[in-house]
Amino acid sequence: MMNFENKIRVRYGETDQMGYAYYGNYAQYFEVARVEALRSLGITYKSMEESGIALPVLEYTVKYFKPAYYDDELLIKTTIPKLPEARIYFEYDTFNQKGVLLNKASTTLVFIDIKTGKPTAAPDYVLEKMTSHY
């Protein structure tokens, strides 16, 4: 299991009329967390795309417990629970600056061969960078 952490501050424009961080923004927060988790391993979306691999989201789930508010600093703990195959799974726990769990989420992404548009196995270089962590 691989674990990563990153922080995101809720901006004013990301809040709704109730003063809550708008629920739809969490998909973007989780994307940042996912991209930075991979980047910390030396894997970038750009390099994958340049090598002919796309990584679209297949599934996204989230359960909300408490709201975040403008200017809250969110800590997103990202976990990759197992080595990827044709799919890669991410789990997220979001906390506010007081350590309160705000939500739990997960995404499933699929490795796609850009030329064929079909699913493919995780590239060897991705597995090489991740294997030592399991």
Secondary structure as GFF3:
##gff-version 3
##sequence-region A 1 134
A	DSSP	beta_strand	2	9	.	.	.	ID=ss1
A	DSSP	three_ten_helix	12	14	.	.	.	ID=ss2
A	DSSP	alpha_helix	25	40	.	.	.	ID=ss3
A	DSSP	alpha_helix	45	50	.	.	.	ID=ss4
A	DSSP	beta_strand	53	54	.	.	.	ID=ss5
A	DSSP	beta_strand	57	64	.	.	.	ID=ss6
A	DSSP	beta_strand	73	80	.	.	.	ID=ss7
A	DSSP	beta_strand	87	95	.	.	.	ID=ss8
A	DSSP	beta_strand	101	110	.	.	.	ID=ss9
A	DSSP	beta_strand	112	113	.	.	.	ID=ss10
A	DSSP	beta_strand	118	119	.	.	.	ID=ss11
A	DSSP	alpha_helix	124	131	.	.	.	ID=ss12
###
